[in-house]
Amino acid sequence: MDIKDMARPLDGAGVSAFLRSLPARPLLLGLGEARHFVGELGELRNEIFRHLVEHEGYRSFAIESDCLMGLVVDDHITTGADTLDDVMERGFSHGFGASPANRELVRWMRAYNEEHDEKLRFFGFDGPLEYWAASPRQALTALHALLDGPLPCTRETLDTLLGPDDRWSNEAAAMDPSQSIGRSAEAQRLRLIADDLVALLDTQVPRLSAEDRERAALYGRTATGLLRYHHWMADTSPVRWPRLSALRDAMMAANLRAVAEHGPALVFGHNLHLQRNKSLMPFGDQLLEWWSAGAITATHLGDRYAFLASALGTAGDDTPPPDTVEGILSMLPWDLSLIDARRLAETITKPAPRISQDFRYFPLDPAQLDMIDGVVFLKQAVRLD
């Protein structure tokens, strides 16, 4: 079978045909990045989202960015709060606010909402962390403020236990567990308080508005997730980094399940996080292995979660060998293609794994193609930041 028989040029009609080929209409459609900061992929994502909004009833977008920062973007696109410049500076983590494609996406979503009664929503689905993690102050104090008394502690007690935020956000703690305060007496007490606040939230749900319920739930899972992450940052055992990687993706998965409650959404993040199989990543002298957010989400949503992995042909100066999956896909006649991944897995015979010269590019794993619904293939990527 020719690979052209299982592929088509990537356009709106192709995306709709792909959705119709799935066993169920997805609540979450994951679009993965093989590498962050590929300008062409961001623009393509925007085109796909616009098509999904205008032709497939999608109303939500989620990105691998700080879930609390994402509230700034959501407020802007739904109410017009703040300027676009301010939103791009304060509404994204990981440097994603500097992306021209992200700026255009926010601008378009705001313009759409100004003209339509049924509003688009924006979500960050990552935790407030990099390899290190933020202070749990924002999440804890916001949850505390939404609840009615008697509360497990006062706001003043929270502030005392939290102390200066830079104790928590110390980047050196990522590589040196002794610099983490995650197992201090204050942190241990805060974990108990966070647990009590989340339990109290469950008892007060009926009195809260829909918006406050949504935000309180976000604050609760973020506070407990951050405190758990800080606890393991202070660990000195060999399982420290695999555990931290797994905890981060578990936080992502919890946020994605909350996004799914709002109906069909496009989710944009790294292939490693959105794929259905275990994630593997070299890290120093370790090979980290953990269940991805996509795998956890698919366990909960089943066929209502679909995943499109992205792959690049020539990326900058890096050209795929012809016997790799990307090399084979480079023979397609289109610059942008959408490929049925499972049919591809049945057709190509023992492709070689690609070893990319770009350490930030994660090639497709030939052994895992049957775990992907489709592949979005860019024959050439030039704008790599």
ROLUM-314787 format. One record per residue (C-alpha): residue number from 0; residue in three letters; y, x, z. Coordinates in nm, 2 decimals. Example, Ala and Ser with C-alpha at 12.3 -4.5 7.8 and 13.67 -1.06 7.14 Angstrom:
residues 2
> pos | code | north | east | up
> 0 | ALA | -0.45 | 1.23 | 0.78
> 1 | SER | -0.11 | 1.37 | 0.71
***
This chain:
residues 385
> pos | code | north | east | up
> 0 | MET | 0.00 | 0.00 | 0.00
> 1 | ASP | 0.35 | 0.13 | -0.10
> 2 | ILE | 0.58 | 0.16 | 0.20
> 3 | LYS | 0.84 | -0.04 | 0.00
> 4 | ASP | 0.61 | -0.34 | 0.04
> 5 | MET | 0.67 | -0.34 | 0.42
> 6 | ALA | 1.04 | -0.26 | 0.41
> 7 | ARG | 1.36 | -0.41 | 0.28
> 8 | PRO | 1.73 | -0.32 | 0.26
> 9 | LEU | 1.89 | -0.39 | 0.59
> 10 | ASP | 2.13 | -0.68 | 0.57
> 11 | GLY | 2.19 | -1.01 | 0.73
> 12 | ALA | 1.92 | -1.19 | 0.54
> 13 | GLY | 1.68 | -0.91 | 0.64
> 14 | VAL | 1.76 | -0.95 | 1.00
> 15 | SER | 1.71 | -1.33 | 0.98
> 16 | ALA | 1.38 | -1.28 | 0.80
> 17 | PHE | 1.27 | -1.04 | 1.07
> 18 | LEU | 1.34 | -1.29 | 1.34
> 19 | ARG | 1.14 | -1.56 | 1.16
> 20 | SER | 0.85 | -1.32 | 1.13
> 21 | LEU | 0.82 | -1.29 | 1.51
> 22 | PRO | 0.57 | -1.50 | 1.71
> 23 | ALA | 0.86 | -1.65 | 1.91
> 24 | ARG | 1.23 | -1.66 | 1.90
> 25 | PRO | 1.34 | -1.37 | 2.13
> 26 | LEU | 1.57 | -1.42 | 2.43
> 27 | LEU | 1.64 | -1.05 | 2.41
> 28 | LEU | 1.64 | -0.85 | 2.08
> 29 | GLY | 1.65 | -0.48 | 2.17
> 30 | LEU | 1.81 | -0.24 | 1.91
> 31 | GLY | 1.73 | 0.11 | 2.02
> 32 | GLU | 1.91 | 0.43 | 1.96
> 33 | ALA | 1.71 | 0.74 | 1.87
> 34 | ARG | 2.02 | 0.94 | 1.97
> 35 | HIS | 2.35 | 0.84 | 2.14
> 36 | PHE | 2.68 | 0.87 | 1.96
> 37 | VAL | 2.57 | 0.81 | 1.60
> 38 | GLY | 2.88 | 0.66 | 1.44
> 39 | GLU | 2.69 | 0.49 | 1.15
> 40 | LEU | 2.45 | 0.33 | 1.39
> 41 | GLY | 2.73 | 0.18 | 1.60
> 42 | GLU | 2.88 | 0.03 | 1.29
> 43 | LEU | 2.55 | -0.11 | 1.18
> 44 | ARG | 2.49 | -0.26 | 1.53
> 45 | ASN | 2.82 | -0.44 | 1.50
> 46 | GLU | 2.73 | -0.59 | 1.16
> 47 | ILE | 2.39 | -0.70 | 1.30
> 48 | PHE | 2.56 | -0.86 | 1.61
> 49 | ARG | 2.81 | -1.05 | 1.39
> 50 | HIS | 2.54 | -1.19 | 1.18
> 51 | LEU | 2.34 | -1.29 | 1.48
> 52 | VAL | 2.64 | -1.47 | 1.63
> 53 | GLU | 2.74 | -1.64 | 1.30
> 54 | HIS | 2.39 | -1.74 | 1.18
> 55 | GLU | 2.14 | -1.72 | 1.46
> 56 | GLY | 2.32 | -1.86 | 1.76
> 57 | TYR | 2.35 | -1.54 | 1.96
> 58 | ARG | 2.62 | -1.54 | 2.23
> 59 | SER | 2.56 | -1.23 | 2.44
> 60 | PHE | 2.57 | -0.86 | 2.39
> 61 | ALA | 2.44 | -0.60 | 2.64
> 62 | ILE | 2.48 | -0.22 | 2.62
> 63 | GLU | 2.34 | 0.07 | 2.82
> 64 | SER | 2.65 | 0.11 | 3.03
> 65 | ASP | 2.75 | 0.06 | 3.39
> 66 | CYS | 2.68 | -0.31 | 3.48
> 67 | LEU | 2.98 | -0.32 | 3.72
> 68 | MET | 3.22 | -0.17 | 3.47
> 69 | GLY | 3.09 | -0.42 | 3.22
> 70 | LEU | 3.26 | -0.69 | 3.42
> 71 | VAL | 3.59 | -0.55 | 3.30
> 72 | VAL | 3.49 | -0.59 | 2.94
> 73 | ASP | 3.35 | -0.94 | 2.99
> 74 | ASP | 3.67 | -1.05 | 3.17
> 75 | HIS | 3.87 | -0.92 | 2.87
> 76 | ILE | 3.68 | -1.09 | 2.60
> 77 | THR | 3.65 | -1.42 | 2.79
> 78 | THR | 4.00 | -1.44 | 2.93
> 79 | GLY | 4.21 | -1.18 | 2.77
> 80 | ALA | 4.26 | -0.98 | 3.09
> 81 | ASP | 4.40 | -0.63 | 3.05
> 82 | THR | 4.48 | -0.44 | 2.73
> 83 | LEU | 4.22 | -0.32 | 2.49
> 84 | ASP | 4.31 | 0.04 | 2.58
> 85 | ASP | 4.26 | -0.02 | 2.95
> 86 | VAL | 3.93 | -0.20 | 2.89
> 87 | MET | 3.79 | 0.09 | 2.69
> 88 | GLU | 3.89 | 0.33 | 2.96
> 89 | ARG | 3.76 | 0.14 | 3.26
> 90 | GLY | 3.49 | -0.08 | 3.11
> 91 | PHE | 3.23 | 0.17 | 2.99
> 92 | SER | 3.03 | 0.46 | 3.15
> 93 | HIS | 2.87 | 0.76 | 2.99
> 94 | GLY | 3.17 | 0.82 | 2.76
> 95 | PHE | 3.09 | 0.51 | 2.55
> 96 | GLY | 3.45 | 0.39 | 2.58
> 97 | ALA | 3.55 | 0.66 | 2.34
> 98 | SER | 3.33 | 0.52 | 2.06
> 99 | PRO | 3.53 | 0.36 | 1.77
> 100 | ALA | 3.24 | 0.12 | 1.71
> 101 | ASN | 3.25 | 0.00 | 2.07
> 102 | ARG | 3.62 | -0.05 | 2.05
> 103 | GLU | 3.58 | -0.25 | 1.73
> 104 | LEU | 3.30 | -0.46 | 1.89
> 105 | VAL | 3.52 | -0.55 | 2.19
> 106 | ARG | 3.82 | -0.63 | 1.97
> 107 | TRP | 3.60 | -0.86 | 1.75
> 108 | MET | 3.44 | -1.03 | 2.04
> 109 | ARG | 3.78 | -1.11 | 2.19
> 110 | ALA | 3.91 | -1.24 | 1.86
> 111 | TYR | 3.60 | -1.46 | 1.82
> 112 | ASN | 3.65 | -1.61 | 2.17
> 113 | GLU | 4.01 | -1.69 | 2.10
> 114 | GLU | 3.90 | -1.91 | 1.81
> 115 | HIS | 3.58 | -2.07 | 1.95
> 116 | ASP | 3.51 | -2.29 | 2.25
> 117 | GLU | 3.16 | -2.15 | 2.30
> 118 | LYS | 3.24 | -1.80 | 2.44
> 119 | LEU | 3.06 | -1.47 | 2.38
> 120 | ARG | 2.96 | -1.27 | 2.68
> 121 | PHE | 2.94 | -0.89 | 2.73
> 122 | PHE | 2.71 | -0.72 | 2.98
> 123 | GLY | 2.64 | -0.36 | 3.09
> 124 | PHE | 2.28 | -0.33 | 3.18
> 125 | ASP | 2.26 | 0.03 | 3.32
> 126 | GLY | 2.32 | 0.10 | 3.69
> 127 | PRO | 2.64 | 0.27 | 3.81
> 128 | LEU | 2.47 | 0.61 | 3.77
> 129 | GLU | 2.41 | 0.91 | 3.55
> 130 | TYR | 2.16 | 1.16 | 3.69
> 131 | TRP | 2.36 | 1.13 | 4.01
> 132 | ALA | 2.48 | 0.79 | 4.14
> 133 | ALA | 2.80 | 0.61 | 4.24
> 134 | SER | 2.89 | 0.49 | 4.59
> 135 | PRO | 2.74 | 0.15 | 4.67
> 136 | ARG | 3.09 | 0.05 | 4.80
> 137 | GLN | 3.20 | -0.18 | 4.51
> 138 | ALA | 2.87 | -0.37 | 4.51
> 139 | LEU | 2.83 | -0.40 | 4.89
> 140 | THR | 3.19 | -0.50 | 4.96
> 141 | ALA | 3.21 | -0.75 | 4.67
> 142 | LEU | 2.88 | -0.92 | 4.79
> 143 | HIS | 3.01 | -0.92 | 5.15
> 144 | ALA | 3.33 | -1.09 | 5.04
> 145 | LEU | 3.15 | -1.37 | 4.86
> 146 | LEU | 2.94 | -1.47 | 5.16
> 147 | ASP | 3.02 | -1.69 | 5.45
> 148 | GLY | 2.97 | -1.60 | 5.82
> 149 | PRO | 2.81 | -1.51 | 6.04
> 150 | LEU | 2.75 | -1.18 | 5.84
> 151 | PRO | 2.53 | -0.89 | 5.95
> 152 | CYS | 2.84 | -0.67 | 5.99
> 153 | THR | 3.21 | -0.67 | 5.95
> 154 | ARG | 3.40 | -0.52 | 5.65
> 155 | GLU | 3.53 | -0.25 | 5.88
> 156 | THR | 3.17 | -0.15 | 5.97
> 157 | LEU | 3.08 | -0.13 | 5.61
> 158 | ASP | 3.38 | 0.10 | 5.54
> 159 | THR | 3.29 | 0.32 | 5.83
> 160 | LEU | 2.92 | 0.36 | 5.73
> 161 | LEU | 3.02 | 0.42 | 5.36
> 162 | GLY | 3.28 | 0.69 | 5.44
> 163 | PRO | 3.44 | 0.87 | 5.15
> 164 | ASP | 3.30 | 0.78 | 4.81
> 165 | ASP | 3.28 | 1.14 | 4.70
> 166 | ARG | 3.00 | 1.19 | 4.95
> 167 | TRP | 2.79 | 0.96 | 4.74
> 168 | SER | 2.90 | 1.06 | 4.39
> 169 | ASN | 2.85 | 1.43 | 4.45
> 170 | GLU | 2.71 | 1.55 | 4.11
> 171 | ALA | 2.55 | 1.85 | 4.27
> 172 | ALA | 2.31 | 1.62 | 4.46
> 173 | ALA | 2.14 | 1.55 | 4.13
> 174 | MET | 1.98 | 1.90 | 4.13
> 175 | ASP | 2.01 | 1.98 | 4.50
> 176 | PRO | 1.85 | 1.71 | 4.73
> 177 | SER | 2.00 | 1.88 | 5.03
> 178 | GLN | 2.34 | 1.76 | 4.92
> 179 | SER | 2.24 | 1.40 | 4.90
> 180 | ILE | 2.33 | 1.16 | 5.19
> 181 | GLY | 2.07 | 0.91 | 5.07
> 182 | ARG | 1.85 | 0.96 | 5.38
> 183 | SER | 2.13 | 0.99 | 5.64
> 184 | ALA | 2.15 | 0.75 | 5.94
> 185 | GLU | 2.44 | 0.57 | 5.77
> 186 | ALA | 2.25 | 0.53 | 5.44
> 187 | GLN | 1.95 | 0.39 | 5.62
> 188 | ARG | 2.15 | 0.14 | 5.81
> 189 | LEU | 2.33 | 0.04 | 5.49
> 190 | ARG | 1.99 | -0.03 | 5.33
> 191 | LEU | 1.91 | -0.28 | 5.61
> 192 | ILE | 2.26 | -0.44 | 5.58
> 193 | ALA | 2.22 | -0.47 | 5.20
> 194 | ASP | 1.88 | -0.64 | 5.25
> 195 | ASP | 2.03 | -0.88 | 5.50
> 196 | LEU | 2.32 | -0.97 | 5.27
> 197 | VAL | 2.09 | -1.04 | 4.97
> 198 | ALA | 1.87 | -1.26 | 5.20
> 199 | LEU | 2.18 | -1.44 | 5.32
> 200 | LEU | 2.29 | -1.49 | 4.96
> 201 | ASP | 1.97 | -1.69 | 4.90
> 202 | THR | 2.07 | -1.93 | 5.18
> 203 | GLN | 2.42 | -1.99 | 5.04
> 204 | VAL | 2.36 | -2.03 | 4.67
> 205 | PRO | 2.43 | -2.41 | 4.67
> 206 | ARG | 2.79 | -2.36 | 4.79
> 207 | LEU | 2.88 | -2.09 | 4.53
> 208 | SER | 3.02 | -2.16 | 4.18
> 209 | ALA | 2.80 | -2.06 | 3.88
> 210 | GLU | 3.03 | -1.75 | 3.82
> 211 | ASP | 3.01 | -1.65 | 4.19
> 212 | ARG | 2.63 | -1.69 | 4.19
> 213 | GLU | 2.60 | -1.47 | 3.89
> 214 | ARG | 2.82 | -1.20 | 4.02
> 215 | ALA | 2.68 | -1.21 | 4.37
> 216 | ALA | 2.33 | -1.16 | 4.23
> 217 | LEU | 2.46 | -0.87 | 4.03
> 218 | TYR | 2.62 | -0.71 | 4.33
> 219 | GLY | 2.31 | -0.76 | 4.54
> 220 | ARG | 2.06 | -0.60 | 4.30
> 221 | THR | 2.31 | -0.32 | 4.23
> 222 | ALA | 2.37 | -0.24 | 4.60
> 223 | THR | 2.01 | -0.24 | 4.69
> 224 | GLY | 1.92 | -0.04 | 4.37
> 225 | LEU | 2.19 | 0.22 | 4.43
> 226 | LEU | 2.09 | 0.27 | 4.79
> 227 | ARG | 1.72 | 0.30 | 4.69
> 228 | TYR | 1.82 | 0.56 | 4.42
> 229 | HIS | 2.03 | 0.76 | 4.67
> 230 | HIS | 1.73 | 0.76 | 4.91
> 231 | TRP | 1.51 | 0.92 | 4.64
> 232 | MET | 1.79 | 1.17 | 4.54
> 233 | ALA | 1.74 | 1.32 | 4.89
> 234 | ASP | 1.36 | 1.36 | 4.83
> 235 | THR | 1.22 | 1.71 | 4.79
> 236 | SER | 0.88 | 1.63 | 4.66
> 237 | PRO | 0.75 | 1.68 | 4.30
> 238 | VAL | 0.77 | 1.31 | 4.23
> 239 | ARG | 1.15 | 1.30 | 4.28
> 240 | TRP | 1.26 | 1.30 | 3.91
> 241 | PRO | 0.98 | 1.07 | 3.79
> 242 | ARG | 1.07 | 0.83 | 4.07
> 243 | LEU | 1.44 | 0.84 | 3.99
> 244 | SER | 1.38 | 0.78 | 3.62
> 245 | ALA | 1.16 | 0.48 | 3.70
> 246 | LEU | 1.41 | 0.34 | 3.95
> 247 | ARG | 1.69 | 0.36 | 3.69
> 248 | ASP | 1.48 | 0.17 | 3.43
> 249 | ALA | 1.38 | -0.09 | 3.69
> 250 | MET | 1.75 | -0.15 | 3.76
> 251 | MET | 1.80 | -0.19 | 3.39
> 252 | ALA | 1.51 | -0.43 | 3.36
> 253 | ALA | 1.65 | -0.65 | 3.64
> 254 | ASN | 1.98 | -0.67 | 3.46
> 255 | LEU | 1.82 | -0.75 | 3.13
> 256 | ARG | 1.63 | -1.04 | 3.29
> 257 | ALA | 1.97 | -1.17 | 3.41
> 258 | VAL | 2.11 | -1.14 | 3.06
> 259 | ALA | 1.82 | -1.33 | 2.92
> 260 | GLU | 1.92 | -1.63 | 3.13
> 261 | HIS | 2.22 | -1.67 | 2.90
> 262 | GLY | 2.02 | -1.72 | 2.59
> 263 | PRO | 1.96 | -1.50 | 2.29
> 264 | ALA | 2.13 | -1.16 | 2.33
> 265 | LEU | 2.14 | -0.84 | 2.14
> 266 | VAL | 2.06 | -0.54 | 2.36
> 267 | PHE | 2.17 | -0.19 | 2.26
> 268 | GLY | 2.05 | 0.12 | 2.43
> 269 | HIS | 1.83 | 0.43 | 2.39
> 270 | ASN | 1.49 | 0.39 | 2.24
> 271 | LEU | 1.35 | 0.56 | 2.55
> 272 | HIS | 1.48 | 0.27 | 2.77
> 273 | LEU | 1.41 | -0.03 | 2.53
> 274 | GLN | 1.06 | 0.07 | 2.40
> 275 | ARG | 0.76 | -0.12 | 2.53
> 276 | ASN | 0.55 | 0.19 | 2.61
> 277 | LYS | 0.59 | 0.45 | 2.88
> 278 | SER | 0.88 | 0.69 | 2.83
> 279 | LEU | 0.82 | 1.07 | 2.81
> 280 | MET | 1.11 | 1.32 | 2.84
> 281 | PRO | 1.11 | 1.70 | 2.89
> 282 | PHE | 1.32 | 1.79 | 3.19
> 283 | GLY | 1.33 | 2.15 | 3.29
> 284 | ASP | 0.98 | 2.26 | 3.34
> 285 | GLN | 0.86 | 1.90 | 3.39
> 286 | LEU | 0.75 | 1.63 | 3.15
> 287 | LEU | 0.88 | 1.31 | 3.31
> 288 | GLU | 0.68 | 0.99 | 3.25
> 289 | TRP | 0.78 | 0.64 | 3.36
> 290 | TRP | 0.76 | 0.28 | 3.25
> 291 | SER | 1.07 | 0.19 | 3.05
> 292 | ALA | 1.30 | -0.10 | 3.10
> 293 | GLY | 1.17 | -0.25 | 2.78
> 294 | ALA | 0.81 | -0.23 | 2.90
> 295 | ILE | 0.90 | -0.40 | 3.23
> 296 | THR | 1.11 | -0.66 | 3.05
> 297 | ALA | 0.83 | -0.74 | 2.80
> 298 | THR | 0.59 | -0.79 | 3.09
> 299 | HIS | 0.82 | -1.07 | 3.22
> 300 | LEU | 0.93 | -1.22 | 2.89
> 301 | GLY | 0.63 | -1.16 | 2.67
> 302 | ASP | 0.70 | -1.26 | 2.31
> 303 | ARG | 1.06 | -1.35 | 2.41
> 304 | TYR | 1.14 | -0.98 | 2.40
> 305 | ALA | 1.15 | -0.80 | 2.07
> 306 | PHE | 1.23 | -0.44 | 1.99
> 307 | LEU | 1.38 | -0.27 | 1.69
> 308 | ALA | 1.36 | 0.11 | 1.72
> 309 | SER | 1.61 | 0.31 | 1.52
> 310 | ALA | 1.52 | 0.64 | 1.34
> 311 | LEU | 1.73 | 0.88 | 1.14
> 312 | GLY | 1.64 | 1.07 | 0.83
> 313 | THR | 1.88 | 1.36 | 0.78
> 314 | ALA | 2.10 | 1.39 | 1.08
> 315 | GLY | 2.37 | 1.65 | 1.04
> 316 | ASP | 2.18 | 1.96 | 0.93
> 317 | ASP | 1.85 | 1.84 | 1.06
> 318 | THR | 1.62 | 1.72 | 0.78
> 319 | PRO | 1.27 | 1.56 | 0.86
> 320 | PRO | 0.96 | 1.73 | 0.71
> 321 | PRO | 0.80 | 1.51 | 0.45
> 322 | ASP | 0.48 | 1.46 | 0.65
> 323 | THR | 0.66 | 1.30 | 0.95
> 324 | VAL | 0.74 | 0.93 | 0.99
> 325 | GLU | 1.10 | 0.99 | 0.92
> 326 | GLY | 1.02 | 1.21 | 0.62
> 327 | ILE | 0.80 | 0.93 | 0.47
> 328 | LEU | 1.07 | 0.67 | 0.53
> 329 | SER | 1.32 | 0.89 | 0.36
> 330 | MET | 1.14 | 0.81 | 0.03
> 331 | LEU | 1.27 | 0.45 | 0.05
> 332 | PRO | 1.54 | 0.38 | -0.21
> 333 | TRP | 1.79 | 0.23 | 0.04
> 334 | ASP | 2.04 | 0.40 | 0.27
> 335 | LEU | 1.97 | 0.14 | 0.54
> 336 | SER | 1.62 | -0.01 | 0.58
> 337 | LEU | 1.43 | -0.25 | 0.80
> 338 | ILE | 1.06 | -0.18 | 0.82
> 339 | ASP | 0.77 | -0.38 | 0.97
> 340 | ALA | 0.65 | -0.12 | 1.22
> 341 | ARG | 0.30 | -0.25 | 1.27
> 342 | ARG | 0.23 | -0.27 | 0.90
> 343 | LEU | 0.37 | 0.09 | 0.87
> 344 | ALA | 0.13 | 0.20 | 1.15
> 345 | GLU | -0.17 | 0.06 | 0.96
> 346 | THR | -0.06 | 0.22 | 0.63
> 347 | ILE | 0.05 | 0.58 | 0.69
> 348 | THR | -0.23 | 0.83 | 0.76
> 349 | LYS | -0.19 | 1.07 | 1.05
> 350 | PRO | 0.18 | 1.16 | 1.01
> 351 | ALA | 0.29 | 1.47 | 1.19
> 352 | PRO | 0.52 | 1.45 | 1.49
> 353 | ARG | 0.88 | 1.55 | 1.40
> 354 | ILE | 1.02 | 1.84 | 1.59
> 355 | SER | 1.40 | 1.79 | 1.57
> 356 | GLN | 1.65 | 2.07 | 1.58
> 357 | ASP | 1.88 | 1.83 | 1.76
> 358 | PHE | 1.76 | 1.82 | 2.12
> 359 | ARG | 1.95 | 1.48 | 2.16
> 360 | TYR | 1.74 | 1.32 | 1.89
> 361 | PHE | 1.41 | 1.16 | 2.00
> 362 | PRO | 1.19 | 1.12 | 1.69
> 363 | LEU | 0.96 | 0.83 | 1.64
> 364 | ASP | 0.62 | 0.88 | 1.80
> 365 | PRO | 0.35 | 0.82 | 1.53
> 366 | ALA | 0.10 | 0.71 | 1.79
> 367 | GLN | 0.33 | 0.44 | 1.92
> 368 | LEU | 0.44 | 0.26 | 1.60
> 369 | ASP | 0.22 | -0.04 | 1.69
> 370 | MET | 0.43 | -0.09 | 2.00
> 371 | ILE | 0.74 | -0.15 | 1.80
> 372 | ASP | 0.83 | -0.47 | 1.61
> 373 | GLY | 1.05 | -0.31 | 1.35
> 374 | VAL | 1.23 | 0.01 | 1.26
> 375 | VAL | 1.59 | 0.03 | 1.16
> 376 | PHE | 1.61 | 0.35 | 0.94
> 377 | LEU | 1.93 | 0.53 | 0.85
> 378 | LYS | 1.85 | 0.77 | 0.57
> 379 | GLN | 2.14 | 0.99 | 0.65
> 380 | ALA | 2.37 | 1.02 | 0.96
> 381 | VAL | 2.68 | 1.23 | 0.93
> 382 | ARG | 2.90 | 1.12 | 1.22
> 383 | LEU | 2.72 | 1.27 | 1.53
> 384 | ASP | 2.94 | 1.31 | 1.83
***
